[in-house]
């Protein structure tokens, strides 16, 4: 694997805005590399094995987590951390493939639900075993129990801080 050269911070960085240490910079860049490479690998696996995209799978997971297989668009967008316009476009594409359908919310007449279809449920049930195998191989296979515990603590801590900033 090709590693980027070490970056020397600009001279203008002050103590009020300290630069990352060398160790922090290395970890940060690896985090960014994982953040880019892991979804790309998972997307490729899903496409090859099931014809689903990773965003398709993410939407279907959220819907299968619901007892009735449906969720309001606003809630789904928040759960996925997507802009509503992105979700709207993606749901339309999934709807055209029969994986989901949109239903008007009878309560207020303004909102919409995204409803899992039988075809969508069949698609995620078929895709899940290979996808889980890929996640296990790429992320967890070589981790010791202690490393898994550290990863859990680190990701929990970072997620809590980020979530606090997002509100």
C-alpha positions, 0 to 999 in steps of 0.5 A: 500500500502506498502511504502519503508522505508526512506533511509538515504543517505550514509555518503560520499555524499558531498555538491557538490552532495547533496542527496534528502531531505526526501520529495524529496525522498518520491515523487521520489519513488512514481513517480517511483512506478506510472511509473511502476504501471500505464503502467502495469495496462493499459497494463493489461486492454488493453490485457483483453479488446482488445488483444492489448498491451500498446506498440501496442496502443502507436504505433497505436495512433501515426499512427492515429494522421497522416492524411494518417495513416503513419509515417517514422520509425525514426520519430515514434521511436523518438516520442515513445522514443524507440530504432529503433531496439525495434520499428523494432521488435515490428512493425514486430509483429504488421505487422504479426497480420495485424495491420500495414504494412511497406512500403519502402520510395520512396523518398530515398529508404533507409527509411521505413514508418509504415502504419496503416491498416484497421485492425489496425484502427478498433483495436484502435477504438474498444480499445479506449473507454475502455482504455480512461475509465481506464485512467480516473479512474486511473489518473483523477477521484479523482483529483480536478480541482486545482490538475489537474492544478498542475499536468499539471504544474509539468509534463510540467516543468519536461518534458521540462527539460528532453526534453532539456537534450535529445536534 
